[in-house]
Amino acid sequence: MKYVIVIPDGAADEPQAALGGRSPLEAADTPAMDALVRSGVLARACHTPPDLPAGSEVGNLSLLGYDPRTYFTGRAPLEAAAQGIALGPADWAVRCNLVTVQRQIMRDFTADHISTAEAVRLLGSLQTALAASPEYRGALEFVPGVSYRNLLIWRGDRMPAPFSMETRSRPPHDLTDQSIVGEFPRGPGCDVLVALMEGSVEAFADHPVNVVRSGYGKLPATNIWLWGLGQAPALRPFAELYGPRGAMITAVDLLRGLAALAGWDRIVVPGATGYTDTDYAAKGRYAIDALRRYDLVCVHVEAPDEASHEGDCHAKVKALEAIDAQIVAPLREALAGYEAWRMMISPDHPTFLRTKTHTHGDVPVAMAGTGIVPDAAQAYGDRLAAQANLAFPEGWQAMEYFTRGARS
Ligand SMILES: [Zn+2]
């Protein structure tokens, strides 16, 4: 059996006045997704339990068949896995954004899309100015990632980390244009996080990187913002739980990390950007090629989520149409060449154009292929799925159905 999963990140949404009262999925011309639903089933699933963050980190964990209430330990450990950083049982990973704060307002959670080369220099300075302090006994490592997305690793064998699951820190993208007063980390170890964040202000104040940036009109990186902290989740390998040997195609670190922890290979596609300008057709081609070598291929596309964050309903519709024509359609055609196959399309969470952010709630799930008995559904869409008989309120249980269920 060959399995394909397509994840249009954040695709689920509300009806839009600008789209004649239709949701982006309803308004988009998606013949391949609709045909898949007609030959299979339309279900709804909730991948973001109300007591956990409504983000890609929780949603995709659930989508891959892991109960997020059991396995979600924070965003940073997933990104550490994506970078190939091994975390020991006493280690913690903390997401370390480079941000721009001016007059106590979070001006930019990306520090004006700071370059990776600049980030490397800034984090090097933090390592010297803050992490090297004897009070931390060599436990702290600032690790550059890509652009503003960096990590702080706390090696617990050198000095026990003061954090717990009760340590809370707001993601900086939730604070955009808001005051940061009263929004600093809370709970066990928060004093250390706050001290590092405040220490970064001094380390960055006259930093050569910022001097150069202001010279060409870019916002400076004024601070680090520490959040998303956690320990490595102990995921049982996907193949052990569900059978298929998988591979992931994505431009996003978080998904790469999840795939690594699930025991999947990661396939790099040139031209995959994680943005609305991604090379959809290349993702489709690489996925078809990977099907020859793997039982299961998962294609994640970030573009619909990005379009929602920008509040651009037409860009969201265009992204969904590109996914349909250049990823879903060719993959469905390729699957027809195999004796037995199944295909699933599911977003990880809704991302509302209205609020420009992720939200809890159901997403529409299309499943079709060998042994899946068709229901009466005629098209892939939000409101049709909301009325579906097949529902996975614990979204992670959909994977059991997809890989083993409904065989005739
Ligand atoms: Zn997402």
Residues whose N, C-alpha, C, O or C-beta is under 5 A from the ligand:
A	BS01	ZN	D9 G10 G55 S56 D305 D348
